[in-house]
Amino acid sequence: MRRMYNYLFYTFYSWQIRYWRSETGAVFSACVFIFVFASLNALVLLAVLELLNIASLKPVLSLSETEIIATTGVAATCYYLLMARKQRYKAILRNFDAESDQQKYRRVAIVVLYMAASWALLIGTAVLRARN
């Protein structure tokens, strides 16, 4: 699981370094993207649990947009600080830089499928929740 998130970080970092041209900006953006998708997956999980009458989304839905953005920002900043401490992100980058082009192509395809599945599951659970 950790290797998957490390590769997700590596992929987001690789995409962001092209736009930021700054290592700091790319690392922070990758941390934000990690938390956005982790939050999406947590919402999907909570929605499924609510559909099964195991948990409720009311506490989450009662949060304002500002609170959600602030919480995500604080969490991403903490994650960034952990990654920047002793430059841990560089170990992740070194770990995956040695991949062949074929491996990179396959893994990027998996990351794109993961992103698409995250959004599709979020929309699907929202539709199912609306029907109940």
MISEMI-942720 format. One line per 8 residues: their letters; for each residue y, x, z of N, C-alpha, C. Coordinates in steps of 0.001 Angstrom, whole numbers, plus 500000, padded with zeros to 6 digits. Layout:
BEGIN
a) Y X Z Y X Z Y X Z ~ ...
END
This chain:
BEGIN
mrrmynyl) 498814 500829 500000 500000 500000 500000 501255 500877 500000 ~ 501212 501923 500826 502380 502798 500895 502602 503511 499559 ~ 501524 503910 498926 501639 504571 497627 502276 503634 496609 ~ 501937 502344 496686 502524 501375 495767 504043 501283 495976 ~ 504464 501197 497249 505902 501129 497516 506592 502445 497168 ~ 505908 503549 497362 506485 504825 496940 506682 504859 495428 ~ 505691 504343 494689 505847 504322 493233 506933 503336 492819 ~ 507025 502229 493526 508095 501269 493247 509451 501926 493474
fytfyswq) 509573 502680 494564 510804 503424 494825 511067 504423 493701 ~ 510037 505157 493307 510173 506147 492243 510655 505490 490949 ~ 510082 504347 490604 510467 503659 489370 511901 503162 489447 ~ 512266 502515 490556 513642 502050 490697 514618 503224 490664 ~ 514250 504315 491325 515104 505503 491315 515273 506016 489886 ~ 514178 506105 489137 514230 506599 487757 515141 505735 486893 ~ 515065 504431 487081 515930 503534 486308 517389 503686 486722 ~ 517627 503844 488018 518997 503898 488523 519691 505224 488252
irywrset) 518961 506313 488207 519590 507623 487990 520248 507686 486617 ~ 519749 506893 485678 520359 506853 484345 521753 506246 484376 ~ 521979 505316 485302 523261 504615 485356 524233 505242 486347 ~ 523732 505695 487463 524606 506213 488513 525046 507637 488257 ~ 524199 508440 487643 524469 509861 487421 524700 510608 488740 ~ 524392 509943 489826 524545 510525 491159 523264 510231 491920 ~ 522733 511244 492551 521484 511074 493281 521645 510098 494444 ~ 522767 510195 495153 523001 509324 496308 523037 507851 495896
gavfsacv) 523761 507546 494841 523842 506163 494365 522501 505634 493894 ~ 521760 506481 493205 520454 506058 492699 519471 505809 493838 ~ 519491 506658 494849 518583 506482 495991 518939 505207 496735 ~ 520238 504979 496990 520633 503773 497717 520299 502519 496908 ~ 520545 502540 495604 520206 501387 494760 518710 501112 494768 ~ 517908 502164 494718 516457 501984 494774 516047 501345 496098 ~ 516691 501762 497192 516401 501159 498506 516785 499677 498525 ~ 517908 499336 497924 518329 497932 497870 517322 497118 497059
fifvfasl) 516908 497637 495905 515937 496915 495083 514611 496724 495818 ~ 514171 497736 496545 512936 497607 497330 513075 496433 498299 ~ 514203 496357 498994 514381 495280 499971 514593 493923 499329 ~ 515185 493868 498162 515322 492586 497470 513942 492035 497132 ~ 513091 492875 496579 511758 492388 496214 510875 492146 497439 ~ 511027 492928 498480 510291 492666 499718 510745 491334 500317 ~ 512033 491048 500238 512552 489770 500748 512043 488599 499924 ~ 512004 488767 498603 511453 487711 497743 510006 487416 498117
nalvllav) 509226 488472 498308 507817 488287 498660 507665 487648 500030 ~ 508538 488002 500971 508493 487380 502299 508837 485894 502204 ~ 509820 485551 501375 510166 484135 501195 509021 483352 500577 ~ 508355 483945 499600 507199 483283 498987 506113 483061 500027 ~ 505839 484079 500827 504818 483956 501869 505186 482852 502862 ~ 506442 482817 503297 506881 481770 504217 506790 480385 503588 ~ 507136 480287 502311 507056 478989 501628 505614 478510 501519 ~ 504702 479434 501237 503282 479061 501174 502788 478624 502546
lellnias) 503181 479351 503582 502786 478963 504939 503376 477605 505314 ~ 504581 477325 504851 505176 476017 505124 504429 474913 504375 ~ 504030 475183 503143 503260 474199 502385 501923 473896 503059 ~ 501385 474885 503761 500123 474706 504482 500347 474192 505913 ~ 501602 473885 506240 502002 473404 507569 501669 474396 508683 ~ 501795 475661 508387 501546 476702 509384 502855 477223 509958 ~ 503886 477287 509136 505186 477809 509575 506300 476973 508944 ~ 507515 477245 509366 508664 476508 508837 509696 477481 508277
lkpvlsls) 510315 477054 507187 511384 477852 506579 512758 477497 507138 ~ 512833 476517 508025 514136 476063 508525 514992 477181 509115 ~ 514439 478086 509935 515294 479164 510460 515879 480048 509354 ~ 515097 480285 508311 515581 481118 507212 516613 480369 506386 ~ 516345 479105 506120 517258 478314 505294 518572 478007 506003 ~ 518592 478097 507328 519825 477832 508065 520787 479023 508029 ~ 520311 480180 507571 521180 481350 507464 522157 481171 506306 ~ 523374 481641 506516 524356 481574 505438 524086 482696 504438
eteiiatt) 524702 482581 503278 524543 483606 502249 525053 484956 502752 ~ 526138 484924 503484 526711 486155 504039 525747 486817 505005 ~ 525089 486023 505852 524124 486584 506803 522934 487207 506087 ~ 522480 486564 505038 521338 487087 504284 521715 488394 503591 ~ 522884 488426 502974 523338 489640 502289 523564 490764 503295 ~ 524155 490431 504437 524411 491451 505464 523101 492004 506017 ~ 522138 491136 506276 520838 491578 506797 520132 492483 505793 ~ 520134 492078 504529 519513 492894 503492 520240 494235 503360
gvaatcyy) 521561 494205 503422 522343 495438 503325 522066 496390 504475 ~ 521989 495841 505691 521705 496685 506862 520293 497260 506760 ~ 519335 496433 506370 517955 496908 506239 517851 497983 505150 ~ 518512 497762 504024 518476 498749 502938 519161 500045 503362 ~ 520247 499929 504124 520945 501123 504606 520055 501916 505565 ~ 519365 501210 506460 518440 501892 507381 517329 502592 506603 ~ 516794 501909 505607 515743 502505 504776 516294 503723 504031 ~ 517528 503609 503530 518158 504737 502842 518313 505928 503784
llmarkqr) 518763 505658 505005 518941 506749 505966 517611 507423 506309 ~ 516547 506623 506403 515219 507204 506641 514766 508057 505454 ~ 515057 507585 504257 514661 508337 503060 515508 509594 502895 ~ 516779 509510 503245 517679 510652 503085 517438 511707 504165 ~ 516957 511268 505330 516682 512209 506413 515608 513189 505952 ~ 515919 514437 506042 515023 515510 505585 514643 515336 504111 ~ 515426 514577 503391 515236 514336 501959 513798 513923 501629 ~ 513321 512930 502341 511948 512439 502135 511744 511878 500738
ykailrnf) 512818 511330 500159 512684 510755 498825 512318 511829 497799 ~ 512715 513075 498038 512385 514145 497089 510886 514413 497046 ~ 510211 514233 498169 508749 514390 498187 508095 513311 497330 ~ 508639 512097 497393 508117 511001 496557 508352 511323 495091 ~ 509540 511803 494775 509864 512130 493380 508958 513247 492861 ~ 508742 514276 493665 507867 515381 493258 506428 514897 493053 ~ 506015 513962 493893 504646 513442 493826 504362 512767 492488 ~ 505353 512040 491956 505118 511278 490732 505691 511928 489475
daesdqqk) 506477 512975 489606 507044 513647 488435 505993 514318 487556 ~ 504880 514679 488146 503846 515402 487401 502950 514483 486571 ~ 503245 513206 486522 502408 512271 485770 502512 512503 484271 ~ 501446 512162 483592 501494 512216 482130 502269 510995 481625 ~ 502651 511043 480364 503392 509919 479785 502557 508642 479782 ~ 501269 508782 479568 500385 507619 479559 500310 506974 480952 ~ 500225 507795 482001 500205 507273 483366 501529 506570 483686 ~ 502639 507183 483289 503944 506578 483535 504053 505229 482837
yrrvaivv) 503590 505169 481602 503656 503923 480843 502860 502822 481536 ~ 501660 503148 481970 500816 502153 482657 501446 501695 483967 ~ 501930 502643 484743 502481 502284 486052 503797 501528 485935 ~ 504615 501880 484969 505857 501122 484764 505516 499705 484327 ~ 504494 499555 483494 504066 498206 483089 503620 497404 484311 ~ 502927 498040 485238 502495 497362 486459 503703 496965 487306 ~ 504700 497842 487390 505911 497522 488154 506638 496335 487524 ~ 506747 496317 486212 507414 495203 485534 506631 493903 485759
lymaaswa) 505307 493966 485695 504493 492780 485980 504678 492318 487425 ~ 504760 493267 488355 505007 492931 489762 506346 492219 489919 ~ 507372 492726 489251 508694 492102 489344 508670 490689 488758 ~ 508037 490537 487596 507948 489223 486963 507135 488259 487823 ~ 506040 488741 488396 505209 487891 489256 505966 487482 490517 ~ 506766 488380 491069 507554 488046 492260 508513 486898 491973 ~ 509217 486994 490852 510148 485920 490494 509397 484628 490162 ~ 508292 484730 489425 507527 483535 489060 506966 482835 490296
lligtavl) 506448 483602 491242 505926 483011 492470 507029 482365 493293 ~ 508203 482993 493329 509330 482401 494046 509718 481064 493425 ~ 509817 481018 492112 510177 479775 491424 509077 478740 491592 ~ 507831 479172 491469 506703 478245 491629 506646 477634 493015 ~ 506826 478435 494041 506795 477873 495396 508007 476992 495657 ~ 509145 477307 495045 510321 476441 495187 510066 475078 494555 ~ 509422 475062 493409 509091 473802 492743 508102 473007 493590 ~ 507067 473683 494107 506083 472994 494958 506728 472461 496236
rarn) 507646 473234 496829 508338 472777 498029 509196 471557 497734 ~ 509825 471537 496574 510694 470415 496207 509872 469131 495997 ~ 508653 469273 495560 507794 468092 495342 507311 467486 496657 ~ 507241 468295 497706 506758 467783 499003 507847 467125 499770
END
